[in-house]
Amino acid sequence: MTRNVLTRILLAAGMLLTALPGEAETINLQQAVEMSLAADPRIKEREQVVEAARSMVEEVQGNDGWRLSANAFVGLAPKVEGGFYQNGAQSCTAFPCTPRSDGTRINGISDWTHLDFALIKPLFTFGKIEHYGEAAQGNVDLKQGELKKTRTDTVYDTKRAYYGYLTARDTRVFLEDMQDRLNGSIDSVERNLKKENGESKQSDLYALQTAKGLLAKYASQARAVEKISLDGLKVLTGVGLKEDLKVADDRIAPVPFPQVDLAEFQARALQERPEMQELEAGLRARRALVAAKKADRMPDVYAGVVGQVNYASQRDRLDNPYINDPFNNGGITPVVGVKWDTVFGTANARVNEAQAELEALNHKKAFAVAGIPFEVGEAYANAQANFNSQRDLAEGAAAARRWMVASLADLSAGLESADKVADAIKSYVLVQTEYLRTVNDYNMNVAQLARLTGELK
């Protein structure tokens, strides 16, 4: 076999392998959470918002450094030749010495180059830079709190999609099994109806067909929720709707009940919950902003260097220390100065505005301090109730299954009517689906407790 033929075979084999469908990715809940935290665009957006807030801190801190303001332009100036005295004489040789007076006559034009600059540094700003810097840092902390809240929301959404998929899948599998059992019973009743001495009645068939219709409805709904939940999980984890994804859990099961009492949960929420961290950061920023607005009413003390240069090539230079030619001069000097730029009525209004916003945030914090423990208590009570409910429903579902199996056996033996069997089937379906839904609700109650206390797991 030549090398070219072998190369073509290998290429064809590679293309064939590439075209084959890939194996679906299988993930557990923890992997799903990690993938969602890495892929969620909402988190990436918040991270950039935090970076923008950090840039604002750097901007405020930069105001404490050197500042340069400069202006340069090229224009036109009147052309002047000669000296200071009458007829352009350079010096006075006979009294009276009369200065020249032809300033209004245009003898031509000259180019004019101008440059003025000021290089200064604040020495004392009455706390403006410090307070604005503190407010900017508080804004960074506020944005970081929003980022943490977005992360906890992503974890919660992932758990909801994951548990929702398991619940819908288990419900669908259970209902399909029940449909198979019910279809077998319907076939048995239909065969008995065709016999002359059959033990079944037409009403038995109607009862079973009624139960079949309800099962078909619930099974269709479960399939829809199963697809929606899996698609949501694909979107959250960044896998993509067109890719295959499987979950590692064989069935939904209740998570362990948290080994933390309610008071501890409430204390954690008041300390670690992102909203509380946002409030604390917002209060720090508002207090600093009030102080900064008050400082805005005070001047700035500065030091630096200022200078100016003017040059006109078609004007003779006048070297006189008492007379300044604005088109031909230059100078530079170190300075220490005070700059005051405020409108008192406006400054006072801004202080009042900042103070009002601070008070509003204080009231919001007071409401949060009172409301968050209640919210945590509500989630804890729901978790406790659903934890007990799912255990009771598990026992009820086991009893309902035994009732259904016994009823189906009695129906086959002609000892039970079909309507009683239909009741047993419907009861089992109701209790089992309610059990699965309650397990999902309980798991989400635990997830909500983690969300309310700022946990990222």
C-alpha positions as CSV (number, residue, x, y, z in Angstrom):
1,M,0.0,0.0,0.0
2,T,1.5,3.3,-1.0
3,R,1.9,6.3,1.4
4,N,-0.8,8.3,-0.6
5,V,-3.4,5.6,-0.3
6,L,-2.7,5.2,3.4
7,T,-2.9,8.9,4.0
8,R,-6.3,9.1,2.2
9,I,-7.6,6.2,4.4
10,L,-6.5,7.9,7.6
11,L,-8.1,11.2,6.5
12,A,-11.4,9.4,5.7
13,A,-11.3,7.6,9.0
14,G,-10.7,10.9,10.9
15,M,-13.6,12.6,9.1
16,L,-15.8,9.7,9.9
17,L,-14.9,9.8,13.6
18,T,-15.6,13.5,13.6
19,A,-19.0,13.1,12.1
20,L,-20.0,10.5,14.7
21,P,-22.2,11.9,17.5
22,G,-20.2,12.6,20.6
23,E,-21.1,11.1,24.0
24,A,-23.4,13.2,26.1
25,E,-21.7,15.0,29.0
26,T,-22.8,13.7,32.5
27,I,-22.6,16.1,35.4
28,N,-23.7,16.1,39.1
29,L,-25.2,19.0,40.9
30,Q,-21.8,20.4,42.2
31,Q,-20.4,20.3,38.7
32,A,-23.5,22.0,37.3
33,V,-23.1,24.8,39.9
34,E,-19.4,25.2,39.1
35,M,-20.1,25.3,35.4
36,S,-22.9,27.8,35.8
37,L,-20.7,30.1,38.0
38,A,-18.1,30.0,35.3
39,A,-20.4,30.5,32.3
40,D,-23.2,32.9,33.5
41,P,-22.9,36.2,31.6
42,R,-24.7,38.0,34.4
43,I,-21.8,37.3,36.7
44,K,-19.3,38.5,34.1
45,E,-21.3,41.7,33.7
46,R,-21.2,42.3,37.4
47,E,-17.5,41.7,37.5
48,Q,-17.0,44.4,34.9
49,V,-19.2,46.7,37.0
50,V,-16.9,46.1,39.9
51,E,-13.8,46.9,37.8
52,A,-15.5,50.2,36.7
53,A,-16.1,51.0,40.3
54,R,-12.4,50.3,41.1
55,S,-11.4,52.7,38.3
56,M,-13.4,55.4,40.0
57,V,-11.4,54.9,43.2
58,E,-8.2,55.3,41.2
59,E,-9.6,58.5,39.6
60,V,-10.4,60.0,43.0
61,Q,-7.0,59.1,44.4
62,G,-5.4,60.7,41.3
63,N,-6.9,64.1,42.2
64,D,-4.3,64.2,45.0
65,G,-1.4,64.2,42.5
66,W,0.0,66.8,40.2
67,R,-2.4,68.6,37.8
68,L,-1.4,70.2,34.5
69,S,-3.5,72.7,32.6
70,A,-2.1,74.2,29.4
71,N,-3.3,76.2,26.5
72,A,-1.4,76.8,23.3
73,F,-2.5,78.4,20.0
74,V,-1.2,80.2,16.9
75,G,-2.8,83.5,15.9
76,L,-2.2,86.9,14.4
77,A,-0.8,90.1,16.0
78,P,-0.1,93.6,14.6
79,K,3.3,94.0,13.1
80,V,5.5,96.6,15.0
81,E,9.1,97.8,14.1
82,G,11.2,100.3,16.0
83,G,11.5,101.5,19.5
84,F,9.3,103.0,22.2
85,Y,9.6,106.6,21.3
86,Q,8.0,108.8,18.6
87,N,8.7,107.6,15.0
88,G,10.0,104.4,16.4
89,A,13.2,105.8,18.0
90,Q,15.0,103.4,20.2
91,S,16.1,106.1,22.7
92,C,15.3,109.6,23.7
93,T,18.0,112.1,22.5
94,A,16.1,115.4,23.0
95,F,13.4,116.5,25.4
96,P,10.4,116.2,25.5
97,C,10.6,112.4,25.1
98,T,7.3,111.5,23.6
99,P,6.2,107.9,23.4
100,R,5.0,106.8,20.0
101,S,1.3,107.0,19.4
102,D,0.8,104.9,16.2
103,G,-0.8,102.0,17.9
104,T,-4.0,102.3,16.0
105,R,-2.3,102.2,12.6
106,I,-1.8,98.8,11.1
107,N,1.6,98.4,9.6
108,G,1.1,94.7,8.8
109,I,0.5,91.5,10.6
110,S,2.7,89.0,12.4
111,D,2.3,85.4,13.5
112,W,1.6,85.0,17.2
113,T,2.4,81.9,19.2
114,H,0.9,81.7,22.7
115,L,1.4,79.2,25.5
116,D,0.2,79.3,29.1
117,F,0.4,76.5,31.6
118,A,0.0,75.7,35.3
119,L,1.5,72.7,37.1
120,I,0.0,72.5,40.6
121,K,-0.5,70.0,43.4
122,P,-3.2,70.2,46.1
123,L,-1.7,70.7,49.6
124,F,-4.9,70.8,51.6
125,T,-8.5,70.2,50.5
126,F,-10.4,70.1,53.8
127,G,-11.0,66.3,53.3
128,K,-12.5,66.4,49.9
129,I,-10.2,63.8,48.3
130,E,-10.3,61.6,51.4
131,H,-14.1,61.6,51.7
132,Y,-14.7,61.2,48.0
133,G,-12.2,58.3,48.0
134,E,-14.0,56.6,50.9
135,A,-17.3,57.0,49.1
136,A,-15.8,55.5,45.9
137,Q,-14.4,52.5,47.9
138,G,-17.9,52.1,49.5
139,N,-19.3,51.9,46.0
140,V,-16.8,49.2,45.1
141,D,-17.9,47.2,48.1
142,L,-21.5,47.8,47.1
143,K,-20.9,46.4,43.6
144,Q,-19.1,43.4,45.1
145,G,-22.2,42.7,47.2
146,E,-24.3,42.8,44.0
147,L,-21.8,40.4,42.4
148,K,-22.1,38.0,45.3
149,K,-25.9,38.2,45.1
150,T,-25.8,37.4,41.4
151,R,-23.6,34.4,42.2
152,T,-26.0,33.1,44.8
153,D,-28.9,33.6,42.4
154,T,-27.1,31.6,39.8
155,V,-26.5,28.8,42.3
156,Y,-30.2,28.8,43.2
157,D,-31.3,28.9,39.6
158,T,-29.0,25.9,38.8
159,K,-30.4,23.9,41.7
160,R,-33.9,24.7,40.6
161,A,-33.2,23.5,37.1
162,Y,-31.4,20.4,38.3
163,Y,-33.9,19.3,40.9
164,G,-36.8,20.3,38.6
165,Y,-35.4,18.0,35.9
166,L,-34.9,15.1,38.3
167,T,-38.5,15.5,39.6
168,A,-40.0,15.7,36.1
169,R,-38.0,12.8,34.8
170,D,-38.9,10.6,37.8
171,T,-42.5,11.6,37.5
172,R,-42.6,10.9,33.8
173,V,-41.0,7.4,34.2
174,F,-43.4,6.6,37.0
175,L,-46.4,7.7,35.0
176,E,-45.3,5.8,31.9
177,D,-45.0,2.7,34.1
178,M,-48.5,3.3,35.4
179,Q,-49.8,3.8,31.9
180,D,-48.4,0.4,30.9
181,R,-50.1,-1.2,33.9
182,L,-53.3,0.5,33.2
183,N,-53.2,-0.4,29.5
184,G,-52.8,-4.1,30.6
185,S,-55.9,-3.9,32.8
186,I,-57.9,-2.2,30.0
187,D,-56.9,-4.9,27.6
188,S,-58.0,-7.5,30.1
189,V,-61.4,-5.9,30.7
190,E,-61.9,-5.6,26.9
191,R,-61.2,-9.3,26.5
192,N,-63.6,-10.2,29.2
193,L,-66.3,-8.0,27.7
194,K,-66.1,-9.9,24.5
195,K,-66.8,-13.2,26.3
196,E,-70.4,-14.2,26.8
197,N,-69.9,-15.0,30.4
198,G,-67.2,-12.4,31.1
199,E,-67.0,-11.0,34.6
200,S,-66.3,-7.4,33.5
201,K,-68.8,-4.7,32.9
202,Q,-68.9,-1.8,30.5
203,S,-68.6,0.6,33.4
204,D,-65.4,-1.1,34.4
205,L,-63.9,-0.2,31.1
206,Y,-65.2,3.4,31.4
207,A,-63.6,3.8,34.8
208,L,-60.2,2.6,33.6
209,Q,-60.4,4.8,30.5
210,T,-61.1,7.8,32.7
211,A,-58.0,7.1,34.8
212,K,-56.0,6.6,31.5
213,G,-57.0,10.1,30.3
214,L,-55.7,11.6,33.6
215,L,-52.5,9.7,33.4
216,A,-51.9,10.8,29.8
217,K,-52.4,14.4,30.8
218,Y,-50.0,14.3,33.8
219,A,-47.4,12.4,31.7
220,S,-47.5,15.0,28.9
221,Q,-47.0,17.8,31.5
222,A,-44.1,15.9,33.1
223,R,-42.4,15.5,29.7
224,A,-42.8,19.3,29.0
225,V,-41.3,20.2,32.4
226,E,-38.5,17.7,32.0
227,K,-37.5,19.2,28.6
228,I,-37.8,22.8,29.9
229,S,-35.7,22.0,33.0
230,L,-33.0,20.3,31.1
231,D,-32.8,23.1,28.5
232,G,-32.6,25.6,31.4
233,L,-29.7,23.6,32.9
234,K,-28.0,23.6,29.5
235,V,-28.3,27.4,29.3
236,L,-27.1,28.0,32.8
237,T,-24.1,25.7,32.5
238,G,-23.1,27.1,29.2
239,V,-23.3,23.7,27.4
240,G,-25.8,25.0,24.8
241,L,-29.2,24.0,23.8
242,K,-28.0,21.8,20.9
243,E,-25.6,19.7,23.0
244,D,-26.5,16.6,24.9
245,L,-26.4,16.7,28.7
246,K,-27.1,14.1,31.3
247,V,-27.3,14.3,35.1
248,A,-25.5,11.8,37.3
249,D,-28.3,11.2,39.8
250,D,-30.5,8.2,39.2
251,R,-33.4,9.7,41.0
252,I,-34.3,12.7,43.1
253,A,-33.7,12.3,46.8
254,P,-34.1,14.6,49.8
255,V,-30.9,16.4,50.8
256,P,-29.9,16.1,54.5
257,F,-31.7,18.5,56.8
258,P,-29.4,21.4,57.8
259,Q,-27.7,20.8,61.1
260,V,-28.0,24.4,62.0
261,D,-30.7,25.9,64.2
262,L,-32.9,28.8,63.1
263,A,-31.2,31.4,65.3
264,E,-27.8,30.6,63.7
265,F,-29.3,30.9,60.2
266,Q,-30.7,34.3,61.1
267,A,-27.4,35.5,62.5
268,R,-25.6,34.3,59.4
269,A,-28.1,36.1,57.1
270,L,-27.6,39.4,59.0
271,Q,-23.9,39.1,58.6
272,E,-23.2,37.3,55.3
273,R,-26.2,37.9,53.1
274,P,-25.2,40.0,50.1
275,E,-28.0,42.5,50.6
276,M,-26.8,43.3,54.1
277,Q,-23.2,43.7,52.8
278,E,-24.6,46.0,50.2
279,L,-26.4,48.1,52.8
280,E,-23.3,48.4,55.0
281,A,-21.2,49.4,52.0
282,G,-23.9,51.9,50.9
283,L,-24.1,53.4,54.3
284,R,-20.3,53.9,54.4
285,A,-20.4,55.5,51.0
286,R,-23.3,57.8,51.9
287,R,-21.7,59.0,55.1
288,A,-18.5,59.7,53.2
289,L,-20.5,61.5,50.5
290,V,-22.2,63.7,53.1
291,A,-18.8,64.7,54.5
292,A,-17.4,65.3,51.0
293,K,-20.3,67.6,50.1
294,K,-19.7,69.6,53.2
295,A,-16.0,69.8,52.3
296,D,-17.0,71.1,48.9
297,R,-17.9,74.4,50.5
298,M,-14.3,75.0,51.6
299,P,-11.4,76.1,49.4
300,D,-8.4,74.2,48.1
301,V,-4.8,75.1,49.1
302,Y,-2.3,74.3,46.4
303,A,1.3,74.9,45.3
304,G,3.0,74.6,41.9
305,V,4.4,76.4,38.9
306,V,2.7,78.7,36.4
307,G,4.0,80.3,33.3
308,Q,3.3,82.0,30.0
309,V,5.1,82.5,26.7
310,N,4.2,84.7,23.8
311,Y,6.1,85.2,20.6
312,A,5.5,87.3,17.4
313,S,8.2,87.0,14.8
314,Q,7.3,90.4,13.1
315,R,7.3,92.5,16.3
316,D,10.5,94.0,17.7
317,R,10.9,93.1,21.3
318,L,10.4,95.8,23.8
319,D,12.8,95.3,26.8
320,N,11.1,97.4,29.4
321,P,10.4,96.0,32.9
322,Y,7.4,98.3,33.4
323,I,5.7,97.8,30.1
324,N,4.4,94.4,29.0
325,D,3.9,93.5,25.4
326,P,1.1,90.9,25.4
327,F,2.4,89.5,22.1
328,N,6.1,89.2,23.0
329,N,6.8,88.2,26.5
330,G,7.3,85.2,28.8
331,G,7.6,84.3,32.5
332,I,7.5,81.4,35.0
333,T,7.1,81.4,38.7
334,P,6.4,79.0,41.7
335,V,3.1,79.7,43.4
336,V,1.2,78.9,46.6
337,G,-2.5,79.7,46.3
338,V,-6.0,79.2,47.5
339,K,-8.8,78.3,45.1
340,W,-12.4,78.7,46.1
341,D,-15.1,77.6,43.7
342,T,-18.5,77.2,45.3
343,V,-22.0,78.4,45.1
344,F,-23.2,78.4,48.7
345,G,-26.9,77.9,48.0
346,T,-26.2,75.0,45.7
347,A,-23.5,73.5,48.0
348,N,-26.0,73.5,50.9
349,A,-28.6,71.9,48.8
350,R,-26.2,69.1,47.8
351,V,-25.4,68.5,51.4
352,N,-29.0,68.3,52.3
353,E,-29.6,65.9,49.4
354,A,-26.8,63.6,50.5
355,Q,-28.0,63.7,54.1
356,A,-31.5,62.7,53.0
357,E,-30.2,59.8,50.9
358,L,-28.2,58.6,53.9
359,E,-31.3,58.8,56.2
360,A,-33.3,56.9,53.6
361,L,-30.7,54.1,53.6
362,N,-30.7,54.0,57.4
363,H,-34.5,53.3,57.3
364,K,-33.9,50.7,54.6
365,K,-31.4,49.0,56.9
366,A,-33.8,49.1,59.8
367,F,-36.4,47.3,57.6
368,A,-33.9,44.7,56.5
369,V,-32.8,44.0,60.0
370,A,-36.4,43.3,61.0
371,G,-37.4,41.6,57.7
372,I,-34.5,39.3,57.0
373,P,-34.9,37.1,60.2
374,F,-38.5,36.7,59.3
375,E,-37.7,35.7,55.7
376,V,-35.1,33.2,57.0
377,G,-37.7,31.9,59.5
378,E,-40.2,31.4,56.8
379,A,-37.8,29.4,54.6
380,Y,-36.7,27.3,57.7
381,A,-40.3,26.6,58.6
382,N,-41.2,25.5,55.0
383,A,-38.1,23.3,54.9
384,Q,-39.0,21.7,58.2
385,A,-42.6,21.1,57.1
386,N,-41.7,19.7,53.7
387,F,-39.0,17.5,55.3
388,N,-41.6,15.9,57.5
389,S,-44.2,15.8,54.7
390,Q,-41.9,13.9,52.3
391,R,-41.2,11.2,54.9
392,D,-45.0,10.8,55.5
393,L,-45.7,10.8,51.8
394,A,-43.1,8.1,51.2
395,E,-44.9,5.9,53.6
396,G,-48.2,6.8,52.1
397,A,-46.9,6.1,48.6
398,A,-45.6,2.7,49.7
399,A,-49.0,1.8,51.1
400,A,-50.8,3.2,48.0
401,R,-48.6,1.0,45.8
402,R,-49.5,-2.1,47.8
403,W,-53.1,-1.1,47.5
404,M,-52.8,-0.8,43.7
405,V,-51.0,-4.0,43.2
406,A,-53.5,-5.9,45.4
407,S,-56.4,-4.3,43.5
408,L,-54.9,-5.2,40.1
409,A,-54.5,-8.8,41.3
410,D,-58.0,-8.9,42.6
411,L,-59.3,-7.5,39.3
412,S,-57.5,-10.2,37.3
413,A,-59.1,-12.8,39.7
414,G,-62.5,-11.3,39.3
415,L,-62.6,-10.3,42.9
416,E,-62.5,-6.5,42.5
417,S,-64.4,-4.0,40.3
418,A,-62.6,-1.8,37.9
419,D,-63.8,1.4,39.5
420,K,-62.1,0.3,42.7
421,V,-58.9,-0.4,40.8
422,A,-59.1,3.0,39.1
423,D,-59.5,4.6,42.5
424,A,-56.4,2.7,43.8
425,I,-54.4,3.7,40.7
426,K,-55.4,7.4,41.0
427,S,-54.6,7.4,44.7
428,Y,-51.2,5.9,44.1
429,V,-50.5,8.4,41.3
430,L,-51.6,11.3,43.4
431,V,-49.5,10.3,46.5
432,Q,-46.4,9.3,44.5
433,T,-46.4,12.5,42.3
434,E,-47.0,14.6,45.4
435,Y,-44.1,12.9,47.1
436,L,-41.8,13.7,44.2
437,R,-43.0,17.3,44.2
438,T,-42.6,17.7,47.9
439,V,-39.0,16.3,47.8
440,N,-38.3,18.9,45.1
441,D,-39.9,21.7,47.2
442,Y,-37.9,20.6,50.3
443,N,-34.7,20.6,48.4
444,M,-35.4,24.0,47.1
445,N,-36.3,25.2,50.6
446,V,-32.8,24.1,51.7
447,A,-31.4,25.9,48.6
448,Q,-33.3,29.0,49.6
449,L,-31.9,28.9,53.1
450,A,-28.4,28.8,51.6
451,R,-29.3,31.7,49.3
452,L,-30.7,33.8,52.1
453,T,-27.5,33.3,54.2
454,G,-25.2,34.1,51.3
455,E,-23.8,30.6,50.9
456,L,-22.2,29.7,47.5
457,K,-22.6,26.0,47.3
